[in-house]
């Protein structure tokens, strides 16, 4: 009987530990994203008030893209690698793309704004929410209107004498326009983006010549035609309209400043 | 990311198969989960029992998405029961609840799956 009681106590302790892990690692439920501070140069137009959108809510084919780079384990452990990645996340991105990290860092529930340059020098404002973060991985999830609907998990694993850093994207293009863009070279651009990121990470950790292994799997060849209306939230269209309206907003701002008070 | 420590046991109920999940579900659980899916046979509904789930990270949620795609491709329904309040919230947050039928009990899920 005593053994049974001990086991029940052990089980409860294990459950409590698991629950505690969960409470700290996952973002709290949100219906719509909030942007509290917009850093200079960023725009929260395509993030504030948006819902999160996972691979189920996207339009295009579903892809799983995995990018890996191996580093000597004696140089960096999995937890050290993830700590560095979280801390310096924006530094590893290719030039022309900005990740405005939250002030509190990459923590569950935090929202980060993103400024991207697409082919044709088109500027796109979007963002992500930190869905999950622990010592060996973190996941960013996209809002409605992002280029793709899905999430990206960054992780590190120790295998034999290696520490393997990995970025894995699970996504569908958000709408028909982005699907066309991805088909016409966007997937290649994305591969270049993450290859650059992984190489930069490896270089920062002392392996500038590290090879990036890329595995791309089409998880679902079907497009979700019922989701074509996602185009309404398109960050590309809304960013373009926002940019075109910049001169008008500038004039309005000057007029307001020049207006006498009282 | 930690190694998989989850087990997936399958019980067959004619048109539905219940998969009892125990332990930690992570991306490392892919092989065992897909083996369980295959063991579910021709059932029209796959019912995931989360009552004994200890922990699931974002890799585990990703795994459920790929399982969902595979089930949909074969015109199978994916259902779940035994989710704690916390994991119900995670399903809502990741919007998995829009594609996976969530039930309060095994009986309710099996009834919805057409098991009399």
Interface residues (C-beta under 8 A of the other chain):
Chain A: X14 X15 X18 X19 X21 X22 X23 X25 X26 X27 X28 X29 X30 X51 X52 X53 X54 X55 X56 X57 X62 X64 X131 X132 X134 X136 X137 X139 X141 X151 X153 X155 X156 X157 X168 X170 X219 X220 X222
Chain B: X1 X2 X24 X27 X54 X55 X57 X58 X59 X62 X65 X66 X68 X69 X72 X73 X86 X89 X90 X92 X93 X94 X95 X96 X98 X99
